[in-house]
Amino acid sequence: MKTLIHTHPCPMLIQVTKGRLKHVRGEKINFFKAGDAFIESNNGGAHYLKNVGKTPVILHVGVVSIVGMPKAINK
């Protein structure tokens, strides 16, 4: 699994509950595993996510938004 390159217009708290995830924003690469959490914000810039493990990745996402605002915008 690999997402499209995208941004978020609203802040999000993401917790990885299963699997291993690669997070790529430009030249910056981070890896997250089950039990890790990270924040995405509206000024974080374009990025993509990729499953780098053998099991599916499961994420729990908390979003702070207003009605009608998209949660992600593909680039």
C-alpha positions in Angstrom: 0.0 0.0 0.0 1.2 3.5 -0.9 -0.8 6.6 -0.7 -0.9 9.4 -3.3 1.2 12.5 -2.5 -1.2 14.7 -0.4 -1.6 17.4 2.2 -3.9 18.0 5.1 -5.8 21.3 5.6 -6.6 20.4 9.2 -4.5 19.0 12.0 -4.5 15.2 12.7 -3.2 12.9 15.4 -2.3 9.5 13.9 -1.6 6.3 16.0 -0.2 3.2 14.3 -2.0 0.2 15.8 -0.7 -2.5 13.5 2.1 -2.8 10.9 5.1 -0.6 9.9 4.8 2.7 8.0 7.2 4.8 6.0 6.3 8.6 6.0 8.0 10.6 3.3 7.9 14.4 3.1 10.4 15.6 0.5 13.9 14.4 1.6 12.7 13.7 5.2 11.8 10.0 5.8 10.4 8.7 9.1 9.3 5.1 10.1 6.5 4.4 12.5 5.5 1.0 14.0 2.6 -0.3 16.1 2.4 1.8 19.3 3.9 5.0 17.7 1.9 8.2 17.2 2.6 11.4 15.2 0.9 14.7 14.3 0.1 15.9 10.8 -0.7 19.6 10.4 -1.9 22.0 7.8 1.5 23.5 7.4 3.4 20.1 7.1 3.6 20.1 3.4 3.0 17.3 0.8 3.9 13.8 1.8 3.0 10.1 1.2 2.8 7.0 3.3 3.9 3.4 2.4 3.4 0.1 4.2 6.9 -1.4 4.6 5.9 -4.4 6.6 4.4 -7.8 5.8 1.1 -7.1 7.6 -1.5 -4.5 6.7 -1.1 -1.1 8.5 -4.0 0.0 10.7 -4.1 3.6 11.7 -6.4 5.4 14.2 -6.8 9.1 13.1 -8.2 12.0 15.2 -9.1 15.0 13.1 -9.8 18.6 14.2 -11.8 20.2 11.4 -15.0 22.0 10.5 -18.0 20.5 8.6 -17.3 20.3 4.9 -13.5 20.7 5.1 -11.6 17.9 3.2 -9.4 15.7 5.4 -6.8 15.3 2.6 -6.0 16.9 -0.7 -4.2 14.9 -3.3 -1.4 16.7 -5.2 
